[in-house]
Amino acid sequence: LAQEISHAAQHTAPAGRDMTASPLVPSSALHDDLGDELNSPRSSNDSLNKEPEDATAWDRQISGGSVASRAVVADDHRLVACVAPSPTCGDVPDVTKYEFDEFQRRAKTLMEEFFLSGDVQGMVTSVESLGCVPFHDELAALLLRSSLDQKDAQRESVVALLAALANQDLLQPAQLLRGFEKLVLAWDDLRLDVPNAPGRLVALLSSKVGLLDRNLFQRLPEDLLSSLCGSMEGEAAEAMRAHVTALAAFKADLAEHLEADLFCSQSAESFATWLRSAGNKQFHHEVVLAACEKSFEERPSSSAFWTTCFSASGLIEEKRKIVITMLTKLMSASEDQLLDEVDVQLGFSRLLGKAGSLMKEKDQASELLVGIFRSAVEGEVLSAEFLKSARRMRFGGAQGVSILRVVQRQTPLHSRRVWGSGDDRHFQAEINECIQEYYDSRSTEELARIVQELHLSGADQVRFLRKLLVSGMEHNLESVALDAVEELVDCCWSKAEVRQAFEQVRDVDSDLVLDLPQCREKTGEMVAAAAKRGLLEADDVVRDRATMV
């Protein structure tokens, strides 16, 4: 990537101009040059494709065709590729062979064997046999992390493996991006074990590696890039310093306009006008991060009288509303989507990455972070799917996981369907817990609320009713079960779904009889009782009796 940065500097810096005198120019030019190179066919004599005479085996591998030809370059930089702010009945929960912890354990064992053998196709077959494709973002993170302190041959193998997994639809671009983002958030900690971790992370963005779109370089954290400036030389170092200077200048202007336009004048329009004129689309995720952090300030501003009209907690709540309103506006078509999903997701991801440092600086940081994430989800600025993936990937470490867990619990209408690791196993556990809570509390109102939060499909509704009825028989609470079914009919389910649920109960009674010997008789009694309540027809009772042996 250093060679590419140098190449961009050579071909974009205006003649006779000092690159550090106007940092916005080389940064913009660097972005255009890299973007043009990705979006246009490369000639055979392109200098970026030439192999240096003193190339190492790693350089030869990534600049040859064996890896680049199977590139997983993702120009869609979304960490979560979803179309709805919250899961719906049409979203099927992730189905995995193992629970997440068990998958991690098995993946680490396979990874150790892979580094010894280097057998890419064998590893692909082993990974596929695990049957946990939804967890492959964690696999990508494990492989990339382990490759940082491996020798050239092992790093080559990791690149080839990730490309092979992608080619066989076992690794989606968003999963690879989440794996990379997890390492970016922890780059400073990684240096304790791998001193040159920042450089190796940035090198993964090289077009010669072919894993990720190198335009992601523009979106890396300022402190990560600053740490590299001292280790680079020549024009590449100048281009890197120019980019960091441009980023710092943008962030300084951003802070001023957030304070003046957004929090003093309360004018999202004025802020949008400045942001549009400033350009630097590649830095727009910084808008999300800075605005959220700015909303945590509880002291009134001397230049904004309205801030003196609130208590400390009230001011924070008001600022939070201003931020969410601004983000919603900037994401709208009326503002030409000045902010897109990538900006929002990366901004909130970086906020999670700063959770630990914020908690050291502010006593109430945890509550503040929960508040802004909750508002973002409720305002449909941030998707519940992002919370699920970020929690499973442990963005922000233990502090980030703790925050996300609370946010999910506080946004059940959006998040309940993907609580926990978000797979089908946890979804079914949530259904079972809901049914148990009903029999403990006998509250149909609470049951209705949870059922609505689970966003059950028609088939899920039938299975839910079947489990509710069977559980009633197991606890000799048949009338309590029918009370819930009757009270919530035409609210949470239809009579047709009630009929199908009873049919399913009768279909599985041969299995139930092993644990519930009287299930056939109890089912017949419940069918008759349901008919008396108007939940079933007389014909249903006749047909049910005909099925009894």
Kinemage of the C-alpha trace (Angstrom):
@kinemage 1
@onewidth
@group {chain A} dominant
@subgroup {mainchain}
@vectorlist {calphas} color= white
{ca leu a 1} P 0.000 0.000 0.000
{ca ala a 2} L 2.938 2.327 0.618
{ca gln a 3} L 3.922 1.861 -3.025
{ca glu a 4} L 0.382 2.732 -4.095
{ca ile a 5} L 0.320 5.833 -1.881
{ca ser a 6} L 3.629 6.900 -3.382
{ca his a 7} L 2.283 6.226 -6.873
{ca ala a 8} L -0.763 8.379 -6.140
{ca ala a 9} L 1.429 11.179 -4.836
{ca gln a 10} L 3.611 11.102 -7.964
{ca his a 11} L 0.710 11.315 -10.364
{ca thr a 12} L -1.669 13.667 -8.539
{ca ala a 13} L 0.415 16.300 -6.808
{ca pro a 14} L 0.406 19.531 -8.878
{ca ala a 15} L 3.842 20.493 -10.134
{ca gly a 16} L 5.722 22.881 -7.925
{ca arg a 17} L 3.202 22.679 -5.078
{ca asp a 18} L 4.202 21.799 -1.542
{ca met a 19} L 2.100 18.784 -0.588
{ca thr a 20} L 1.885 19.824 3.029
{ca ala a 21} L 0.896 23.411 2.255
{ca ser a 22} L -2.671 22.512 1.272
{ca pro a 23} L -3.443 19.104 2.782
{ca leu a 24} L -6.937 18.850 1.356
{ca val a 25} L -5.575 18.689 -2.189
{ca pro a 26} L -3.410 15.572 -1.930
{ca ser a 27} L -5.982 13.792 0.221
{ca ser a 28} L -8.686 14.332 -2.357
{ca ala a 29} L -6.318 13.471 -5.180
{ca leu a 30} L -5.220 10.308 -3.400
{ca his a 31} L -8.831 9.241 -3.033
{ca asp a 32} L -9.564 9.915 -6.710
{ca asp a 33} L -6.456 8.084 -7.882
{ca leu a 34} L -7.164 4.994 -5.828
{ca gly a 35} L -10.806 5.033 -6.831
{ca asp a 36} L -9.946 5.378 -10.531
{ca glu a 37} L -7.503 2.485 -10.308
{ca leu a 38} L -10.163 0.240 -8.785
{ca asn a 39} L -12.876 1.240 -11.233
{ca ser a 40} L -10.903 1.069 -14.478
{ca pro a 41} L -9.160 -1.838 -16.247
{ca arg a 42} L -5.451 -2.088 -15.517
{ca ser a 43} L -2.960 -2.155 -18.300
{ca ser a 44} L -0.327 -4.841 -18.349
{ca asn a 45} L 2.433 -2.300 -17.758
{ca asp a 46} L 0.726 -0.526 -14.851
{ca ser a 47} L 3.417 0.335 -12.338
{ca leu a 48} L 1.243 -0.893 -9.489
{ca asn a 49} L 1.281 -4.386 -10.965
{ca lys a 50} L 5.014 -4.579 -11.534
{ca glu a 51} L 6.925 -6.822 -9.190
{ca pro a 52} L 9.830 -5.101 -7.422
{ca glu a 53} L 13.162 -6.756 -8.103
{ca asp a 54} L 13.766 -7.260 -4.418
{ca ala a 55} L 10.299 -8.573 -3.641
{ca thr a 56} L 9.871 -11.089 -0.881
{ca ala a 57} L 7.855 -14.251 -1.312
{ca trp a 58} L 4.899 -12.401 0.213
{ca asp a 59} L 5.252 -9.534 -2.265
{ca arg a 60} L 5.484 -11.960 -5.174
{ca gln a 61} L 2.418 -13.811 -4.014
{ca ile a 62} L 0.181 -10.771 -3.618
{ca ser a 63} L 1.388 -9.045 -6.775
{ca gly a 64} L 1.004 -12.188 -8.858
{ca gly a 65} L -2.306 -13.480 -10.134
{ca ser a 66} L -3.026 -16.391 -7.824
{ca val a 67} L -4.573 -14.326 -5.053
{ca ala a 68} L -5.630 -11.160 -6.824
{ca ser a 69} L -7.621 -13.157 -9.365
{ca arg a 70} L -9.848 -14.340 -6.530
{ca ala a 71} L -10.168 -10.919 -4.948
{ca val a 72} L -12.838 -10.283 -2.320
{ca val a 73} L -12.696 -6.534 -2.937
{ca ala a 74} L -15.896 -5.055 -1.503
{ca asp a 75} L -16.796 -1.581 -2.713
{ca asp a 76} L -19.883 -1.823 -0.490
{ca his a 77} L -18.387 -0.900 2.865
{ca arg a 78} L -21.420 -1.634 5.019
{ca leu a 79} L -20.643 -3.678 8.104
{ca val a 80} L -24.187 -5.022 8.045
{ca ala a 81} L -26.012 -5.438 4.749
{ca cys a 82} L -29.657 -5.241 5.766
{ca val a 83} L -32.645 -3.438 4.259
{ca ala a 84} L -34.828 -2.998 7.343
{ca pro a 85} L -34.117 -1.218 10.643
{ca ser a 86} L -35.383 -4.196 12.621
{ca pro a 87} L -35.932 -7.901 11.872
{ca thr a 88} L -39.346 -8.811 10.509
{ca cys a 89} L -41.289 -12.047 10.295
{ca gly a 90} L -39.704 -12.542 6.879
{ca asp a 91} L -36.175 -12.643 8.325
{ca val a 92} L -35.245 -16.234 9.091
{ca pro a 93} L -32.984 -16.559 12.168
{ca asp a 94} L -29.466 -17.782 11.527
{ca val a 95} L -29.336 -21.582 11.560
{ca thr a 96} L -26.044 -22.979 12.832
{ca lys a 97} L -24.823 -26.442 13.727
{ca tyr a 98} L -23.039 -25.253 16.869
{ca glu a 99} L -23.443 -22.491 19.388
{ca phe a 100} L -21.132 -19.517 18.953
{ca asp a 101} L -18.707 -20.460 21.743
{ca glu a 102} L -18.369 -23.993 20.435
{ca phe a 103} L -17.847 -22.669 16.918
{ca gln a 104} L -15.034 -20.436 18.157
{ca arg a 105} L -13.338 -23.363 19.858
{ca arg a 106} L -13.560 -25.594 16.789
{ca ala a 107} L -12.503 -22.791 14.434
{ca lys a 108} L -9.380 -22.107 16.486
{ca thr a 109} L -8.457 -25.799 16.384
{ca leu a 110} L -8.906 -25.909 12.607
{ca met a 111} L -6.902 -22.710 12.251
{ca glu a 112} L -3.949 -24.158 14.155
{ca glu a 113} L -3.975 -27.200 11.875
{ca phe a 114} L -4.227 -24.954 8.820
{ca phe a 115} L -1.132 -22.954 9.729
{ca leu a 116} L 0.806 -26.211 9.955
{ca ser a 117} L -0.470 -27.745 6.713
{ca gly a 118} L -1.271 -24.739 4.516
{ca asp a 119} L -3.978 -26.847 2.840
{ca val a 120} L -6.446 -24.227 1.612
{ca gln a 121} L -8.987 -26.575 0.040
{ca gly a 122} L -8.867 -28.920 3.019
{ca met a 123} L -9.535 -25.995 5.340
{ca val a 124} L -12.447 -24.818 3.179
{ca thr a 125} L -13.987 -28.295 3.388
{ca ser a 126} L -13.497 -28.417 7.171
{ca val a 127} L -14.994 -24.958 7.647
{ca glu a 128} L -17.986 -25.845 5.513
{ca ser a 129} L -18.567 -28.991 7.561
{ca leu a 130} L -18.910 -26.893 10.715
{ca gly a 131} L -22.229 -25.631 9.354
{ca cys a 132} L -21.915 -22.179 10.906
{ca val a 133} L -21.737 -19.795 7.948
{ca pro a 134} L -23.447 -16.935 9.870
{ca phe a 135} L -20.476 -16.964 12.289
{ca his a 136} L -17.821 -16.624 9.605
{ca asp a 137} L -17.232 -12.964 10.419
{ca glu a 138} L -15.598 -14.218 13.591
{ca leu a 139} L -13.606 -16.739 11.538
{ca ala a 140} L -12.336 -13.897 9.334
{ca ala a 141} L -11.296 -11.932 12.418
{ca leu a 142} L -9.486 -14.947 13.885
{ca leu a 143} L -7.614 -15.617 10.660
{ca leu a 144} L -6.633 -11.995 10.076
{ca arg a 145} L -5.530 -11.575 13.678
{ca ser a 146} L -3.408 -14.703 13.612
{ca ser a 147} L -1.846 -13.734 10.286
{ca leu a 148} L -0.435 -10.513 11.748
{ca asp a 149} L 2.348 -12.297 13.605
{ca gln a 150} L 2.862 -15.163 11.161
{ca lys a 151} L 5.576 -15.618 8.562
{ca asp a 152} L 5.139 -14.796 4.881
{ca ala a 153} L 3.971 -18.265 3.880
{ca gln a 154} L 1.219 -18.328 6.514
{ca arg a 155} L 0.019 -14.841 5.584
{ca glu a 156} L -0.137 -15.886 1.941
{ca ser a 157} L -2.217 -18.901 2.944
{ca val a 158} L -4.667 -16.778 4.922
{ca val a 159} L -5.241 -14.484 1.941
{ca ala a 160} L -5.790 -17.483 -0.327
{ca leu a 161} L -8.108 -19.116 2.208
{ca leu a 162} L -10.320 -16.049 2.682
{ca ala a 163} L -10.529 -15.655 -1.087
{ca ala a 164} L -11.459 -19.319 -1.492
{ca leu a 165} L -14.141 -19.079 1.192
{ca ala a 166} L -15.597 -16.044 -0.561
{ca asn a 167} L -15.555 -17.754 -3.945
{ca gln a 168} L -17.583 -20.625 -2.510
{ca asp a 169} L -20.093 -18.263 -0.825
{ca leu a 170} L -18.834 -19.236 2.617
{ca leu a 171} L -17.739 -15.678 3.401
{ca gln a 172} L -19.725 -12.564 2.522
{ca pro a 173} L -18.049 -9.160 1.981
{ca ala a 174} L -19.821 -7.715 5.035
{ca gln a 175} L -18.473 -10.571 7.167
{ca leu a 176} L -14.933 -9.894 5.998
{ca leu a 177} L -15.391 -6.191 6.695
{ca arg a 178} L -16.629 -6.915 10.225
{ca gly a 179} L -13.631 -9.133 10.837
{ca phe a 180} L -11.295 -6.369 9.670
{ca glu a 181} L -13.161 -3.688 11.638
{ca lys a 182} L -12.818 -5.723 14.821
{ca leu a 183} L -9.035 -5.566 14.446
{ca val a 184} L -9.112 -1.864 13.557
{ca leu a 185} L -10.981 -1.093 16.786
{ca ala a 186} L -8.373 -3.017 18.782
{ca trp a 187} L -5.285 -1.862 16.839
{ca asp a 188} L -3.642 -0.204 19.852
{ca asp a 189} L -3.963 -3.325 21.988
{ca leu a 190} L -2.702 -5.484 19.132
{ca arg a 191} L 0.578 -3.571 19.188
{ca leu a 192} L 1.393 -5.128 22.554
{ca asp a 193} L 1.756 -8.519 20.835
{ca val a 194} L 2.499 -7.373 17.291
{ca pro a 195} L 4.441 -4.082 17.318
{ca asn a 196} L 3.961 -3.549 13.582
{ca ala a 197} L 0.238 -4.405 13.686
{ca pro a 198} L -0.900 -0.985 12.339
{ca gly a 199} L 1.247 -1.337 9.241
{ca arg a 200} L 0.108 -4.884 8.583
{ca leu a 201} L -3.534 -3.895 9.030
{ca val a 202} L -3.145 -1.087 6.506
{ca ala a 203} L -1.261 -3.400 4.148
{ca leu a 204} L -4.325 -5.666 4.030
{ca leu a 205} L -6.031 -2.890 2.066
{ca ser a 206} L -3.556 -3.076 -0.776
{ca ser a 207} L -5.110 -3.879 -4.137
{ca lys a 208} L -2.365 -6.475 -4.567
{ca val a 209} L -3.674 -8.414 -1.582
{ca gly a 210} L -7.133 -8.256 -3.129
{ca leu a 211} L -9.165 -8.784 0.041
{ca leu a 212} L -10.658 -5.364 0.754
{ca asp a 213} L -11.371 -2.172 -1.124
{ca arg a 214} L -8.344 0.015 -0.462
{ca asn a 215} L -10.594 3.099 -0.292
{ca leu a 216} L -11.194 1.898 3.271
{ca phe a 217} L -7.791 3.447 3.930
{ca gln a 218} L -9.550 6.826 3.905
{ca arg a 219} L -11.800 5.706 6.754
{ca leu a 220} L -9.176 4.379 9.145
{ca pro a 221} L -8.821 6.143 12.531
{ca glu a 222} L -6.512 9.144 12.660
{ca asp a 223} L -4.409 7.795 15.528
{ca leu a 224} L -3.796 4.508 13.686
{ca leu a 225} L -2.590 6.325 10.572
{ca ser a 226} L -0.535 8.801 12.614
{ca ser a 227} L 1.326 5.901 14.185
{ca leu a 228} L 2.520 4.877 10.703
{ca cys a 229} L 3.930 8.227 9.623
{ca gly a 230} L 7.211 7.698 11.430
{ca ser a 231} L 7.810 4.305 9.808
{ca met a 232} L 7.321 5.456 6.207
{ca glu a 233} L 9.771 7.259 3.948
{ca gly a 234} L 9.783 9.378 0.825
{ca glu a 235} L 6.718 10.419 -1.108
{ca ala a 236} L 4.577 7.723 0.511
{ca ala a 237} L 5.317 9.283 3.918
{ca glu a 238} L 4.438 12.725 2.550
{ca ala a 239} L 1.148 11.449 1.173
{ca met a 240} L 0.350 9.734 4.471
{ca arg a 241} L 1.121 12.883 6.473
{ca ala a 242} L -0.955 14.943 4.059
{ca his a 243} L -3.905 12.605 4.500
{ca val a 244} L -3.623 12.672 8.301
{ca thr a 245} L -3.352 16.477 8.212
{ca ala a 246} L -6.450 16.677 6.025
{ca leu a 247} L -8.359 14.404 8.392
{ca ala a 248} L -7.305 16.447 11.430
{ca ala a 249} L -8.309 19.684 9.690
{ca phe a 250} L -11.715 18.253 8.786
{ca lys a 251} L -12.303 17.101 12.361
{ca ala a 252} L -11.360 20.544 13.712
{ca asp a 253} L -13.798 22.285 11.353
{ca leu a 254} L -16.394 19.638 12.153
{ca ala a 255} L -16.170 20.352 15.884
{ca glu a 256} L -16.661 24.092 15.279
{ca his a 257} L -19.707 23.639 13.047
{ca leu a 258} L -21.302 21.056 15.310
{ca glu a 259} L -21.069 23.516 18.183
{ca ala a 260} L -22.136 26.611 16.226
{ca asp a 261} L -24.684 25.244 13.754
{ca leu a 262} L -26.137 22.212 15.492
{ca phe a 263} L -25.940 22.711 19.240
{ca cys a 264} L -26.080 26.534 19.457
{ca ser a 265} L -28.314 27.459 16.529
{ca gln a 266} L -30.085 24.087 16.443
{ca ser a 267} L -29.965 24.286 12.658
{ca ala a 268} L -29.404 20.965 10.940
{ca glu a 269} L -29.871 22.828 7.652
{ca ser a 270} L -26.889 25.118 8.297
{ca phe a 271} L -24.763 22.163 9.311
{ca ala a 272} L -25.806 20.262 6.186
{ca thr a 273} L -24.865 23.259 4.035
{ca trp a 274} L -21.387 23.347 5.549
{ca leu a 275} L -20.909 19.588 5.265
{ca arg a 276} L -21.906 19.638 1.607
{ca ser a 277} L -19.502 22.475 0.827
{ca ala a 278} L -16.658 20.848 2.778
{ca gly a 279} L -16.680 17.740 0.605
{ca asn a 280} L -14.474 14.950 1.980
{ca lys a 281} L -17.174 12.295 1.751
{ca gln a 282} L -14.625 9.738 2.925
{ca phe a 283} L -14.586 11.413 6.363
{ca his a 284} L -18.344 11.568 6.919
{ca his a 285} L -18.330 8.730 9.426
{ca glu a 286} L -16.442 11.169 11.654
{ca val a 287} L -19.595 13.319 11.674
{ca val a 288} L -21.541 10.532 13.365
{ca leu a 289} L -18.799 9.861 15.903
{ca ala a 290} L -18.185 13.526 16.768
{ca ala a 291} L -21.887 14.399 17.029
{ca cys a 292} L -22.543 11.507 19.411
{ca glu a 293} L -19.577 12.435 21.605
{ca lys a 294} L -20.600 16.109 21.565
{ca ser a 295} L -24.053 15.172 22.843
{ca phe a 296} L -22.455 13.838 26.048
{ca glu a 297} L -21.446 17.342 27.186
{ca glu a 298} L -23.702 18.336 30.063
{ca arg a 299} L -22.485 21.894 30.619
{ca pro a 300} L -24.616 24.736 29.160
{ca ser a 301} L -23.000 26.781 26.407
{ca ser a 302} L -22.427 30.484 26.992
{ca ser a 303} L -23.319 31.171 23.357
{ca ala a 304} L -26.592 29.230 23.433
{ca phe a 305} L -29.181 30.500 25.925
{ca trp a 306} L -31.474 27.533 25.369
{ca thr a 307} L -28.949 25.204 26.991
{ca thr a 308} L -29.387 26.999 30.334
{ca cys a 309} L -33.048 25.998 30.489
{ca phe a 310} L -32.329 22.350 31.249
{ca ser a 311} L -30.839 20.291 34.025
{ca ala a 312} L -27.668 18.365 33.209
{ca ser a 313} L -29.589 15.179 32.392
{ca gly a 314} L -32.261 17.126 30.540
{ca leu a 315} L -29.663 18.899 28.403
{ca ile a 316} L -28.050 15.622 27.435
{ca glu a 317} L -31.432 14.202 26.475
{ca glu a 318} L -32.206 17.273 24.363
{ca lys a 319} L -28.826 17.118 22.627
{ca arg a 320} L -29.394 13.438 21.943
{ca lys a 321} L -32.663 14.263 20.191
{ca ile a 322} L -30.922 16.959 18.136
{ca val a 323} L -28.243 14.508 17.015
{ca ile a 324} L -30.707 11.788 15.994
{ca thr a 325} L -32.846 14.330 14.144
{ca met a 326} L -29.760 15.625 12.340
{ca leu a 327} L -28.620 12.130 11.373
{ca thr a 328} L -32.086 11.277 10.085
{ca lys a 329} L -32.150 14.443 7.997
{ca leu a 330} L -28.685 13.943 6.517
{ca met a 331} L -29.556 10.354 5.580
{ca ser a 332} L -32.706 11.457 3.745
{ca ala a 333} L -33.142 11.860 0.011
{ca ser a 334} L -33.935 15.556 0.508
{ca glu a 335} L -30.316 16.079 1.554
{ca asp a 336} L -28.993 13.798 -1.193
{ca gln a 337} L -27.969 11.304 1.506
{ca leu a 338} L -25.035 13.319 2.801
{ca leu a 339} L -24.680 10.435 5.250
{ca asp a 340} L -25.186 6.850 4.127
{ca glu a 341} L -25.377 3.526 5.949
{ca val a 342} L -21.602 3.120 5.784
{ca asp a 343} L -21.063 6.452 7.551
{ca val a 344} L -23.570 5.605 10.264
{ca gln a 345} L -22.365 2.059 10.861
{ca leu a 346} L -18.680 2.998 10.921
{ca gly a 347} L -19.393 6.016 13.132
{ca phe a 348} L -21.210 3.956 15.749
{ca ser a 349} L -18.634 1.181 15.457
{ca arg a 350} L -15.846 3.649 16.247
{ca leu a 351} L -17.936 4.969 19.146
{ca leu a 352} L -18.040 1.439 20.561
{ca gly a 353} L -14.282 1.259 20.074
{ca lys a 354} L -13.912 4.312 22.317
{ca ala a 355} L -16.201 2.948 25.041
{ca gly a 356} L -13.308 1.977 27.319
{ca ser a 357} L -11.592 5.373 27.158
{ca leu a 358} L -14.893 7.242 27.546
{ca met a 359} L -15.715 5.259 30.684
{ca lys a 360} L -12.386 6.333 32.174
{ca glu a 361} L -13.115 9.990 31.390
{ca lys a 362} L -16.802 10.164 32.396
{ca asp a 363} L -18.523 8.493 35.329
{ca gln a 364} L -21.811 8.243 33.444
{ca ala a 365} L -20.295 7.220 30.102
{ca ser a 366} L -21.986 3.829 30.074
{ca glu a 367} L -25.440 5.360 30.509
{ca leu a 368} L -24.666 8.016 27.899
{ca leu a 369} L -23.574 5.422 25.360
{ca val a 370} L -26.620 3.268 26.031
{ca gly a 371} L -28.810 6.343 25.585
{ca ile a 372} L -27.414 7.370 22.202
{ca phe a 373} L -27.470 3.806 20.836
{ca arg a 374} L -31.018 3.286 22.093
{ca ser a 375} L -32.181 6.516 20.458
{ca ala a 376} L -30.440 5.602 17.205
{ca val a 377} L -32.212 2.237 17.080
{ca glu a 378} L -35.608 3.638 18.073
{ca gly a 379} L -35.175 6.425 15.533
{ca glu a 380} L -34.322 3.765 12.912
{ca val a 381} L -30.973 5.399 12.216
{ca leu a 382} L -29.124 2.244 13.265
{ca ser a 383} L -30.394 -1.277 12.624
{ca ala a 384} L -30.966 -3.944 15.252
{ca glu a 385} L -28.914 -6.248 13.029
{ca phe a 386} L -25.907 -4.001 13.676
{ca leu a 387} L -26.373 -4.438 17.441
{ca lys a 388} L -26.514 -8.202 17.028
{ca ser a 389} L -23.397 -8.428 14.877
{ca ala a 390} L -21.395 -5.905 16.908
{ca arg a 391} L -22.241 -7.694 20.154
{ca arg a 392} L -21.346 -11.112 18.776
{ca met a 393} L -18.069 -9.746 17.397
{ca arg a 394} L -17.375 -7.965 20.703
{ca phe a 395} L -16.815 -4.545 19.162
{ca gly a 396} L -15.412 -2.355 21.903
{ca gly a 397} L -14.412 -5.328 24.052
{ca ala a 398} L -16.183 -6.150 27.306
{ca gln a 399} L -17.405 -2.558 27.692
{ca gly a 400} L -18.928 -2.559 24.218
{ca val a 401} L -20.663 -5.890 24.793
{ca ser a 402} L -22.111 -4.651 28.086
{ca ile a 403} L -23.492 -1.524 26.414
{ca leu a 404} L -25.017 -3.411 23.502
{ca arg a 405} L -26.627 -5.963 25.783
{ca val a 406} L -28.438 -3.203 27.669
{ca val a 407} L -29.433 -1.431 24.448
{ca gln a 408} L -30.955 -4.615 23.071
{ca arg a 409} L -32.964 -5.109 26.245
{ca gln a 410} L -34.183 -1.504 26.089
{ca thr a 411} L -35.273 -1.795 22.449
{ca pro a 412} L -37.223 -5.081 22.448
{ca leu a 413} L -39.590 -4.092 19.622
{ca his a 414} L -36.544 -3.821 17.352
{ca ser a 415} L -34.106 -6.249 18.950
{ca arg a 416} L -35.863 -9.090 20.771
{ca arg a 417} L -35.855 -11.313 17.698
{ca val a 418} L -32.029 -11.144 17.551
{ca trp a 419} L -31.108 -11.150 21.238
{ca gly a 420} L -28.120 -13.206 22.266
{ca ser a 421} L -26.053 -14.453 19.353
{ca gly a 422} L -29.055 -13.932 17.084
{ca asp a 423} L -29.249 -17.486 15.777
{ca asp a 424} L -32.244 -19.813 15.658
{ca arg a 425} L -31.151 -21.550 18.860
{ca his a 426} L -31.423 -18.341 20.864
{ca phe a 427} L -34.646 -17.402 19.074
{ca gln a 428} L -36.293 -20.654 20.168
{ca ala a 429} L -34.966 -20.172 23.691
{ca glu a 430} L -36.600 -16.734 23.735
{ca ile a 431} L -39.916 -18.284 22.712
{ca asn a 432} L -39.674 -20.922 25.440
{ca glu a 433} L -38.832 -18.281 28.041
{ca cys a 434} L -41.787 -16.180 26.931
{ca ile a 435} L -44.169 -19.131 27.401
{ca gln a 436} L -42.706 -19.963 30.820
{ca glu a 437} L -43.061 -16.345 31.932
{ca tyr a 438} L -46.713 -16.398 30.937
{ca tyr a 439} L -47.462 -19.441 33.089
{ca asp a 440} L -45.633 -17.794 35.973
{ca ser a 441} L -47.413 -14.441 35.703
{ca arg a 442} L -50.700 -15.401 33.937
{ca ser a 443} L -50.493 -11.995 32.223
{ca thr a 444} L -51.899 -12.144 28.703
{ca glu a 445} L -51.034 -8.465 28.252
{ca glu a 446} L -47.342 -9.208 28.817
{ca leu a 447} L -47.582 -12.267 26.570
{ca ala a 448} L -49.109 -10.180 23.768
{ca arg a 449} L -46.377 -7.570 24.048
{ca ile a 450} L -43.578 -10.152 23.786
{ca val a 451} L -45.255 -11.971 20.885
{ca gln a 452} L -45.474 -8.680 18.991
{ca glu a 453} L -41.809 -7.948 19.739
{ca leu a 454} L -40.785 -11.345 18.353
{ca his a 455} L -42.302 -10.489 14.939
{ca leu a 456} L -43.448 -14.055 14.378
{ca ser a 457} L -44.364 -15.261 10.897
{ca gly a 458} L -47.531 -17.281 10.309
{ca ala a 459} L -45.630 -20.559 10.636
{ca asp a 460} L -43.869 -19.276 13.762
{ca gln a 461} L -47.230 -18.302 15.273
{ca val a 462} L -48.511 -21.836 14.795
{ca arg a 463} L -45.393 -23.349 16.378
{ca phe a 464} L -45.645 -20.851 19.249
{ca leu a 465} L -49.266 -21.842 19.902
{ca arg a 466} L -48.357 -25.528 19.755
{ca lys a 467} L -45.646 -25.027 22.375
{ca leu a 468} L -48.039 -22.972 24.506
{ca leu a 469} L -50.659 -25.744 24.423
{ca val a 470} L -48.168 -28.554 25.075
{ca ser a 471} L -46.652 -26.645 27.990
{ca gly a 472} L -50.137 -26.192 29.412
{ca met a 473} L -50.685 -29.954 29.305
{ca glu a 474} L -47.296 -30.617 30.912
{ca his a 475} L -48.116 -28.356 33.863
{ca asn a 476} L -51.809 -29.332 34.104
{ca leu a 477} L -52.699 -25.755 33.159
{ca glu a 478} L -54.815 -26.459 30.104
{ca ser a 479} L -57.420 -23.822 30.993
{ca val a 480} L -54.686 -21.190 31.502
{ca ala a 481} L -53.317 -22.008 28.053
{ca leu a 482} L -56.754 -21.672 26.470
{ca asp a 483} L -57.303 -18.371 28.310
{ca ala a 484} L -54.295 -16.890 26.479
{ca val a 485} L -55.311 -18.377 23.136
{ca glu a 486} L -58.864 -17.056 23.473
{ca glu a 487} L -57.971 -13.592 24.704
{ca leu a 488} L -55.353 -12.949 22.017
{ca val a 489} L -57.198 -14.443 19.038
{ca asp a 490} L -57.504 -11.864 16.212
{ca cys a 491} L -54.851 -9.838 18.045
{ca cys a 492} L -51.756 -12.014 17.922
{ca trp a 493} L -53.071 -14.972 15.929
{ca ser a 494} L -56.062 -16.074 13.914
{ca lys a 495} L -58.508 -18.929 14.421
{ca ala a 496} L -56.992 -20.656 11.396
{ca glu a 497} L -53.582 -20.620 13.135
{ca val a 498} L -55.197 -21.964 16.328
{ca arg a 499} L -56.662 -24.858 14.305
{ca gln a 500} L -53.264 -25.595 12.733
{ca ala a 501} L -51.630 -25.553 16.168
{ca phe a 502} L -54.030 -28.198 17.473
{ca glu a 503} L -53.368 -30.278 14.352
{ca gln a 504} L -49.614 -30.061 15.025
{ca val a 505} L -50.149 -31.138 18.626
{ca arg a 506} L -52.015 -34.210 17.419
{ca asp a 507} L -49.287 -34.889 14.803
{ca val a 508} L -46.548 -35.043 17.443
{ca asp a 509} L -48.452 -36.868 20.176
{ca ser a 510} L -46.588 -40.088 19.386
{ca asp a 511} L -43.398 -38.313 20.488
{ca leu a 512} L -45.038 -36.532 23.422
{ca val a 513} L -46.458 -39.719 24.852
{ca leu a 514} L -42.999 -40.797 25.991
{ca asp a 515} L -42.808 -37.883 28.455
{ca leu a 516} L -46.521 -37.193 28.775
{ca pro a 517} L -48.402 -40.520 28.793
{ca gln a 518} L -51.834 -38.872 28.943
{ca cys a 519} L -51.156 -36.410 26.119
{ca arg a 520} L -53.648 -37.981 23.687
{ca glu a 521} L -56.500 -37.814 26.171
{ca lys a 522} L -55.482 -34.319 27.285
{ca thr a 523} L -55.355 -33.137 23.675
{ca gly a 524} L -58.876 -34.443 23.066
{ca glu a 525} L -60.134 -32.642 26.163
{ca met a 526} L -58.444 -29.387 25.099
{ca val a 527} L -59.951 -29.646 21.595
{ca ala a 528} L -63.423 -30.037 23.097
{ca ala a 529} L -62.817 -27.133 25.506
{ca ala a 530} L -61.519 -24.948 22.668
{ca ala a 531} L -64.662 -25.691 20.653
{ca lys a 532} L -66.843 -24.602 23.587
{ca arg a 533} L -64.903 -21.294 23.679
{ca gly a 534} L -65.518 -20.785 19.976
{ca leu a 535} L -61.869 -21.276 19.020
{ca leu a 536} L -62.635 -24.424 16.992
{ca glu a 537} L -65.667 -25.679 15.104
{ca ala a 538} L -67.721 -28.795 15.873
{ca asp a 539} L -66.284 -30.415 12.747
{ca asp a 540} L -62.803 -29.964 14.195
{ca val a 541} L -63.830 -31.981 17.256
{ca val a 542} L -65.199 -34.775 15.079
{ca arg a 543} L -62.052 -34.921 12.965
{ca asp a 544} L -59.853 -34.914 16.060
{ca arg a 545} L -61.723 -37.843 17.592
{ca ala a 546} L -61.329 -39.742 14.349
{ca thr a 547} L -57.540 -39.430 14.574
{ca met a 548} L -57.341 -40.988 18.046
{ca val a 549} L -56.207 -44.595 18.131
